[in-house]
Amino acid sequence: MTMIPAAKLEEKFGEALVPNLLLIYNQYVDPKWKTLDMLEHTEKVMHAAVKRHDSKSTPPVLNISRVNNHKLIIDYYSKRKLSSLAVGIIKGLAAYYQIESKIMVEPMTGPDDERVQIHVSYVE
């Protein structure tokens, strides 16, 4: 109905979710964290909190590797195939931290895959 491709719509929805997600999970966020730090801790901190609040919830599995101070590799896995939503959340976090022009997000596989690798780089 929107004439927007599904992957782009999911991405925009992910961006829009960020303020509410940060409100809900603010108690788990270290105030010293920036965008890459937040992403690096999502699986262990935020997804763990989601599972504690609702044991039936199944957030995507994120295996996150920090390559260096300016780059992360996120291995995303979900049977729901919503990696575009994850890309949107990453972009929404960059906007929240006011560095959206300095974050490069590159999904390395198609948005309809269960397993997607996403490269996130901070470019100065």
Kinemage of the C-alpha trace (Angstrom):
@kinemage 1
@onewidth
@group {chain A} dominant
@subgroup {mainchain}
@vectorlist {calphas} color= white
{ca met a 1} P 0.000 0.000 0.000
{ca thr a 2} L 2.871 2.391 0.751
{ca met a 3} L 4.688 1.604 -2.511
{ca ile a 4} L 7.854 1.316 -0.407
{ca pro a 5} L 9.769 -1.960 -0.729
{ca ala a 6} L 9.237 -4.182 2.352
{ca ala a 7} L 12.928 -4.128 3.332
{ca lys a 8} L 13.027 -0.315 3.254
{ca leu a 9} L 9.802 -0.083 5.266
{ca glu a 10} L 11.220 -2.502 7.888
{ca glu a 11} L 14.375 -0.396 8.042
{ca lys a 12} L 12.424 2.831 8.588
{ca phe a 13} L 10.331 1.107 11.262
{ca gly a 14} L 13.546 0.009 13.024
{ca glu a 15} L 14.805 3.590 13.014
{ca ala a 16} L 11.510 4.795 14.497
{ca leu a 17} L 11.630 2.145 17.266
{ca val a 18} L 14.902 3.357 18.780
{ca pro a 19} L 13.611 6.151 21.067
{ca asn a 20} L 11.021 3.818 22.612
{ca leu a 21} L 13.490 0.937 22.940
{ca leu a 22} L 15.916 3.226 24.742
{ca leu a 23} L 13.147 4.416 27.065
{ca ile a 24} L 12.157 0.856 27.931
{ca tyr a 25} L 15.688 -0.505 28.330
{ca asn a 26} L 17.399 2.644 29.617
{ca gln a 27} L 18.231 1.001 32.951
{ca tyr a 28} L 20.455 -1.505 31.116
{ca val a 29} L 22.389 1.107 29.142
{ca asp a 30} L 25.727 2.352 30.408
{ca pro a 31} L 25.704 6.154 29.950
{ca lys a 32} L 29.294 5.967 28.684
{ca trp a 33} L 28.287 3.793 25.728
{ca lys a 34} L 28.193 5.218 22.244
{ca thr a 35} L 26.700 3.644 19.122
{ca leu a 36} L 29.223 0.848 18.585
{ca asp a 37} L 29.350 0.073 22.311
{ca met a 38} L 25.570 -0.161 22.441
{ca leu a 39} L 25.543 -2.547 19.505
{ca glu a 40} L 28.360 -4.600 20.978
{ca his a 41} L 26.374 -5.126 24.197
{ca thr a 42} L 22.920 -5.665 22.684
{ca glu a 43} L 22.906 -9.457 22.788
{ca lys a 44} L 24.353 -9.825 26.272
{ca val a 45} L 22.514 -6.937 27.927
{ca met a 46} L 19.348 -5.894 26.074
{ca his a 47} L 18.337 -9.252 24.618
{ca ala a 48} L 19.036 -10.902 27.969
{ca ala a 49} L 16.707 -8.348 29.609
{ca val a 50} L 14.016 -9.042 27.020
{ca lys a 51} L 14.241 -12.770 27.763
{ca arg a 52} L 14.110 -12.159 31.533
{ca his a 53} L 10.913 -10.108 31.151
{ca asp a 54} L 9.308 -12.619 28.787
{ca ser a 55} L 10.796 -16.095 28.731
{ca lys a 56} L 8.869 -16.911 25.537
{ca ser a 57} L 10.379 -14.026 23.564
{ca thr a 58} L 12.857 -14.868 20.848
{ca pro a 59} L 14.862 -11.812 19.822
{ca pro a 60} L 17.293 -12.410 16.991
{ca val a 61} L 20.616 -13.960 17.873
{ca leu a 62} L 23.466 -11.496 17.405
{ca asn a 63} L 27.079 -12.599 17.392
{ca ile a 64} L 29.039 -9.377 17.447
{ca ser a 65} L 32.743 -9.048 16.815
{ca arg a 66} L 34.619 -5.831 17.302
{ca val a 67} L 37.211 -5.620 14.545
{ca asn a 68} L 38.742 -2.410 15.901
{ca asn a 69} L 37.642 0.843 17.580
{ca his a 70} L 35.759 1.851 14.436
{ca lys a 71} L 34.237 -1.378 13.104
{ca leu a 72} L 31.885 -4.154 14.190
{ca ile a 73} L 30.724 -7.247 12.384
{ca ile a 74} L 27.270 -8.395 13.394
{ca asp a 75} L 26.177 -11.913 12.520
{ca tyr a 76} L 22.381 -11.727 12.706
{ca tyr a 77} L 20.227 -14.841 12.881
{ca ser a 78} L 16.436 -14.986 13.028
{ca lys a 79} L 13.849 -17.252 11.447
{ca arg a 80} L 11.677 -14.125 11.103
{ca lys a 81} L 14.152 -12.747 8.548
{ca leu a 82} L 13.965 -9.136 9.730
{ca ser a 83} L 17.539 -8.049 9.201
{ca ser a 84} L 16.278 -4.828 7.608
{ca leu a 85} L 14.694 -4.000 10.956
{ca ala a 86} L 18.117 -4.536 12.571
{ca val a 87} L 19.734 -2.234 10.009
{ca gly a 88} L 17.106 0.388 10.834
{ca ile a 89} L 17.757 0.054 14.559
{ca ile a 90} L 21.482 0.531 13.940
{ca lys a 91} L 20.779 3.660 11.908
{ca gly a 92} L 18.325 4.839 14.574
{ca leu a 93} L 21.001 4.454 17.256
{ca ala a 94} L 23.408 6.481 15.130
{ca ala a 95} L 20.744 9.188 14.827
{ca tyr a 96} L 20.113 9.052 18.591
{ca tyr a 97} L 23.827 9.618 19.220
{ca gln a 98} L 23.827 12.281 16.468
{ca ile a 99} L 26.459 10.562 14.340
{ca glu a 100} L 24.288 9.233 11.521
{ca ser a 101} L 26.551 10.862 8.928
{ca lys a 102} L 29.542 9.001 10.398
{ca ile a 103} L 28.097 5.484 10.582
{ca met a 104} L 28.186 3.199 7.577
{ca val a 105} L 25.928 0.131 7.733
{ca glu a 106} L 26.476 -2.583 5.130
{ca pro a 107} L 24.358 -5.743 5.082
{ca met a 108} L 26.502 -8.335 3.311
{ca thr a 109} L 23.632 -10.630 2.296
{ca gly a 110} L 20.016 -10.236 1.247
{ca pro a 111} L 17.395 -8.913 3.674
{ca asp a 112} L 15.285 -12.074 3.295
{ca asp a 113} L 17.937 -14.406 4.676
{ca glu a 114} L 17.795 -15.978 8.144
{ca arg a 115} L 21.514 -15.350 8.562
{ca val a 116} L 22.854 -11.946 7.608
{ca gln a 117} L 26.223 -10.402 8.256
{ca ile a 118} L 26.119 -6.656 8.848
{ca his a 119} L 29.268 -4.519 8.845
{ca val a 120} L 29.043 -1.332 10.897
{ca ser a 121} L 31.809 1.243 10.574
{ca tyr a 122} L 32.396 4.581 12.235
{ca val a 123} L 33.951 6.891 9.675
{ca glu a 124} L 35.610 10.057 10.906
